Amino acid sequence: MAGKYFGTDGIRGRANGVITPDLAMKVGQATGLSFQRGEHRHRVVIGKDTRLSGYMIENALVAGFTSVGMDVLLLGPVPTPAVAMLTRSMRADVGVMISASHNLFEDNGIKLFGPDGYKLSDEIEREIERMIDQDLGPRLAGSRDLGRARRVDDVRARYIEFAKRTLQRNQSLEGLRVVVDCANGAAYKAAPEALWELGAEVFTIGDEPDGFNINQDCGSTAPDALIRKVREVRADIGIALDGDADRVLIVDEQGRLVNGDQLMAVVAQSWKEEGRLSKPGIVATIMSNLGLERYLNSIDLSLERTAVGDRYVLEHMREHGFNVGGEQSGHIILSDYSTTGDGLVAALQVLAVVRRLQKPVSQVCRRFEPVPQLLKNVRVANSSVMGQEAVQQAIRDAEQRLVGGRIVIRPSGTEPVIRVMAEGDDYALVEDVVDGLCAAIRGRASAIAAE
């Protein structure tokens, strides 16, 4: 859902531009009122990443929640999956993560979780949006009923123990040289400590946040620094998290990047062999490589696809009973453990397979050869151009040419562009098909503008 305030992953935008103290306070009030059910003392947990604007937004949210009578438990800088986990374990009515994920520090966002630790449904988000625009003055708490706020001290330790318990009790990473890039973000302490406590020799980069350097030339969206460090210290593996640590990419001992498709393949086969898959397959998005689908089919597993966005993957997993899913970008959802993507937990599952197989990461995490894939963007004023017959005919013609391949065309949810992706065994043909589709969309868009 893309509403007035909510996008596909909460509310996000320029800090003090879109995400202002006034908006944050109203979000706190509206969300607090939406989750006041019953006569018990209501509570909310609030975590954040390391952006400078987190202080401002945190205080505004506290004002909003306490003004409607909710008690606030402040978690400080913690990964998004820790907020989801603690929302449940601390029996909170709602959880909040202040983060813009992999964006740079200028942006920030507000992610909301229900008491079950899952992101909110479209229906509840629409209700909160309606309330944000209303005068909530008459519904504020009385002077004696205001909420209280306090900080929780042992958050990091609780999350580390949770992450470690996703492995077998006797699992050790002793002897492994691991580089972890924390993206100067929310896991800058938790991830290295968890890996060290499991016995790994840990080298850390991106662990000196200053409020401005989150995701800057580091983390899963900029892995070059991690690749250099892995080669420099001759590590066995590199782990790249993003700013709120809900996604992960891997670098093997040769310095080659391993994306989410390969990681899902590793977990899927391992869990299949151990009898841990709840269904004979996994869930991914329309952007996952055709090579992943072919590989899974070769080991008698299916790949079910959803729209782009980890929330759609999770919704499909919950509805159909799958326990492994994710995105090529590194959102890996293992629903036996977490209600959202968890970069550290996913990395630990991969490390467990590496130890069990006693093989280099370059062999363990290279399960299939990716099919050539090309993605290009076409800037358009209006995505309705996709309904034009000329464009639809161009798509039909392209599908006939790309036998055995895939074509995915979709409007961006954040930019005025149409994303055109194709994949197939012949890269030259894939490139020609994508260029032809882009030209058809661009030409029709220009004709509409001229009419």
Helices and strands as residue ranges (DSSP letters): E 11-14, H 21-34, E 43-48, H 53-67, E 71-77, H 80-89, E 94-98, E 107-113, H 122-132, G 137-139, G 143-145, E 149-151, H 155-164, E 177-181, H 190-197, E 201-205, H 224-233, E 237-241, E 248-252, E 257-258, H 260-273, E 281-285, H 290-298, E 302-306, H 310-320, E 324-326, E 332-334, H 343-357, H 361-364, E 373-379, G 383-387, H 389-401, E 406-411, E 417-423, H 427-450
